[in-house]
């Protein structure tokens, strides 16, 4: 039996090469079945075999353990996981690229890819691949969270809004449409990334292809998992290419609550209209402050009923859905009475340290000390 790595001859029935230590039988990394050396895909499960060849070949350069086997890093693991797949595509970009300079098209597309990568990352997702002007992202692999489906839909809505704003900034007519699908899929994972294979990816692409321009369509499982925080329109059953049965689809319209439906209004909430620019400005300033570790002060002023509180609520829903932990503090400035200059700051501190208005001075002092130790880790800053 010839070794596929070093071509050395070995007795029949042996499992490893006596010259280089490489496995003599090529196996599928997905199902473990024996595979022919001249094939790229497994005949039993259809998985790609190239990754197995790469790992086998790398054994020649790896150090050898005392037991005789090659010492390699963590090998990719393959399993069935519950994931959410997002597929986003630019609408009309092919025609746009034909009428513009290739260098301008490359710059525009690179900016779009960077924007998609940042937004997906903010919601804890992973961009798996860029295909032409399309983006595929996944939640649930390699790291899973209980609200992965909601994060995917929030990212889809944010991506649609951000692409439109990106087009306006570059004076081009850009729009995106997105499909999101949730369910079980085969994944090949390493500690750094996860590759999703199977029907969910194809379905997300098919759903995206029939979505309206500037909209996000999801399947029924995604809608069920996220209905507490996302508002949907039922758009009925649709036949998709390659699918035997029609799929019932839903259009995600907006976020109506904090994560997992918390703080959802008990009354009908009117659509948020006419303040997209102001909300986008708040989001940008928030992320700049977080990245640069420097404060930003934003003043929103206007007559009663103009929408100041609603703007703050929309911004809170956005921040609450991000993957990072954000401590939100709110306080009121009274318009009457004396000694109210720091009332808003006092309310924020009391809420964070759980200090009531009627608490004794001893209790206030104890909670203040414990709160400082918990939230301010630097001893110098704490003493200041």
N, C-alpha and C positions, 0 to 999 in steps of 0.2 A: 504494500500500500504506500503510495507516494504522498509526502507531506505537501499541502497546498501552499505553505509559506516558504520552506527552504528546499523543496523538491527531494528531500532525503527519503530513502527507501526504508520501510518499517514492516515488521511481520504482520500478517493478517490478524485482526482481532484486537490489536492494541489501540488504546484510546488517545495517547499522546505521542508526539514525535520524539524519538530518542536523540535527535541531533539538536533541536531548538526548543523542545518543550511545548510546542503549539498543539492545540487539539487537532486530531486527524479527521474527525467527522464534523462537518459544518452544520450548525444547528440554527434554527430560526430564533431570533431574539424575542419574538412575540409569543409563539406557542410551544417552542422547544422541539419541534419536529425536525428530523434530519432533512437537509436540503442539498440539492445538487450544486457542485462548485461552479458550474457554468451559468447559473440562473441568478437574476437580481431580486426576484420576489419568491416568497414561500408558496409552494403549491397547495398547502393545507389551509392557510389563513390569509394569504395575500400581502403579508407584511414585507416591508423593504428589508433586504438582506445586506445591503452595502455597509450598514453600521456594524454588523457582526464581523464582516471582513476586516474593517478598519481596526476593531478591537483585537482580532486575532493577530493581524500583522504587527500591531504595536507590542505584542508580547515579546518579540525578538529583542527589543531595546529596553525592556523593563528589568529591574533587578529580580533575582530569583530568591524565593523564600526557602527556609530550611526544609520544607516538605517537598520541594522540587517544583512547585507551581510558580508562575510569574506573579509578582506583586504589582497589582494595578490599582488605579483609583476607583472610586465608586462607579460601578457599571450602571448604565441606564436601566431603570426598572420599567416594566410594562404591566399595566393593570387597567381595569375598568373603573372610571371615576365619573362622578356627577359634575358636569361642567356647564358653563354658559359660553357660547361662541358668538362673537360679534363680527359681522362682515360689513364693511363700509366701502362705498364706491363713489367716486366723483361723477357727477352727471354732466355729459357734454364735453368732457375734457379732451377726448380724441379730436373733435372738431376744433377746439381751442388751440391744441398743440400744432395743428396743421398750418395755422395762420400766424404763428409767432416764431421768433428766433429760437433755435434749439437751446441756446444758453439760457434764455429767459424761461423756457419751459422747464429746464432742469432746476433752476433756482426756485421756481414756483412749486414744483413737485417736492423738492427737498424740504421747503418750508412747511408744506402740508404734511409730509411724513413726520417731521419733528413735532409739529403740533399734535398729531394723532398719538405719537409715542408719549408725549407729556400728559395728555388728557387721560389716556388709558392707564398710565402709571399712577396718576393721582387717585384713581379709583381702585387701585390694587390689582389691575389686570396686567397681562403680558402680551405685547405685540409679537405674534408668532411669525408673521411673514408679510411682506409687501408684494403684491402681484399687480404689476402695471401701475394703475392709479388706485388700486384697491388695498384695503388694510384688513387683515384678519387678526383678531385678538381673542384671548381666552381667559376665563376666570375659573378657578377650581383646580388648576394644575400649573406648577407643582405644589402651590399652597392653596388650601381650600378654606373658605369662610362660609358661615351660614347664610350670609346675604349676598352671595356672589351674583345671583341673577339680578338683584336690585342694583348692584354696582354696575353691572353691564348695561342695563337700561339707562341708568343715570349718565353713564359715560357716553352712550349713544346720543342722548338728547343734547348733552353738552357739546359733543363733536359736531353735530349738525349746526348748532348755533355758532360755534367757533369757526367752522369752515366758511359760513356766510360772511362773518366779520373779517376773516382773513382775505376773502375775495374783495370786499369793499376797500380794505387797506391797500390792496395791490391793483385796484381799479380794473378788476376782471369779474365777470359774472360766474361765481363758483357756487355750487350747491352739492350737497351730499344726500345720500339715502342709505339707510342702515337696516339690516336684518339681524335679529337676535334669537337664538335657539338655545334651549336648556334641556339637558338629559344626559343619559349615560353614554360614554364614548371611550374608546381605547386610547390610552395615553402612554407615550414613551417619555420618561422623566429622568432628569438629573437634578442635583440640588439647585442648579441655576436656572433651568428652563423646563418646560413641558410641551411636548408635541402631541396634538390631538389628531386622531385619525378616525375617519369613518363618516357615517351618514350625517351627523350633526353639522359638520363643516359644509358639506354639499347643500344641506337644507337651508342653512343660514345664507349661503350665496344665492340660492333660488328665491328665497323670501325677499332678499334685498333687491333682486332684479325686477320684482313687480311692485315695489313700494313707490309711493308718490315721491316726487322730488321734494327734498327737505323734510322727510318723515322717517319714522322708525316703525317697522312692523315686527311683531314677535309672535311666537307660537303660543299655544294654549298653556303649556307647562310654565313658560316664562311669565305669562300674565297671571296665572294662579299664584305663583311664588312672590309676586311683586305688587299685587293689586292694592295692598294696604297703603302703599306710599306713592304709587304711580296711577294716573288717570288714563283710561283706555277707551277707545271707540271700537266696537265690534264691527269688523268689516266683512264678516261672513267667511264662507269656505271658498278656497281657491285651489285650482289644479296646478301643480308645479311639475316642471319637466323632470322626468325620472322618478316621480312618486306615483305609486299605484293608486292610493286613496287621496282625495282632496284634503287639504289642511285648513282648519279654522284659524284665522289670523286676527290679530288685534293691532290697532295703531296706538302707540304710546304718545300722549299729547303733552303731559306736563307732570312735574313732581308736586304732590299735594300734601305731603307730610314729611316729617323727619324720618330717620332710619327706622325700618320695620313698621311704619305707620304711626309712630309715636307723635303726640301733639297734633294729630289730625283734627281739623275743624269738624264740629258736629253739624254745621250748617253748610249750605252750598257755597263754595268759594268761587268768586268770579275770576275769569281769566286775567292773567297779568299782561297788560297791553301797554305799549308806548314807552316802556322804560328799559328796553333792552340795552341801550347804550350805557345808562347809568349802572345797571346791574353788571355789565361787562367791565366797567371801570372799577367797581368795587372788587370783583374777582381778581383782576390784574393787580390792584394795589395790595390785596391780601397776600397773593403769592410772592410778590416782590418783597414785602415785609418779612415773610417767612424765609425766603432764600437769603436775604441780606442781613437777617437778624437785626432789623432796625424798624422803629415804630413809624406808623403812618396815621395821620389825623384826617378824617373825612367829615365834612360838615354838610348835612342834608337839611336844607331849610325850605319852607314853603307854608302857605296858608293851610288851615285845617281842611282835611279831606283830599289833599292833593296826592297822597299815596306814600308818605314817608314811612309809616309803620309797615305797609305792605312791602315796600322795597327791603326793609330790614328783615322781614319774614322770609322773603324769597332768598335773600343772601344767607340766612340761617339754615334753610333747607339745603342749600348748596354746600355749605361748609360741613354740615352734619353728615353728608353722604360721602365725604372724602375718606380715603384709606387712613390718613394720618389722624392722630388724636388731637382735637382742638378744644381748649377750654373756653367756653362761651360765658361771658359775664354781661349782665344788663342791670342798669340802674336808672332811676327817674330823677329829674331835676324839678323840684317843686316851684310853682310860680307864686307862692305865698309863704308868709312866716319869716322868722329871723334865723340866722345861723344855718342856712341851707346851702352854702357855697359848695360844700363837698358832699352833699346828700347822695348824689349818684354814685360817687366812689365808695361811700360808706355802705350803700346797699350791695354793691358788688362784693366788697370784702366780707360783709356779714353773710351773704349767700354762700360764698366759697368756704368760709370757716364754720358755717352752720351756727351762727350766733343770732339769737332772738332778741327782739326789742326789750323784753322783760328779764333777760338773763342777768344774774348777779355779776359783780365785778370780778369775783374769784373765778367764776365759770368762764367769763369772757377772757380773762388773762390766760387760763389754762388752754382754751381752744386757740387763742392767738399764738401761744408758744408751740403747740403741736402742729398748727397749720404752717407756721414758718419753717419748722423742721421738715415738714412733708413737701412743701412746694418750693422752697428756696434752699437748694442744696449747698450753695457756696457759703461757708461760714462768714466770710467778710461781708458779703451782700446781706446776709441775715442780720448781722449786728448793726449794719447801717440802717 
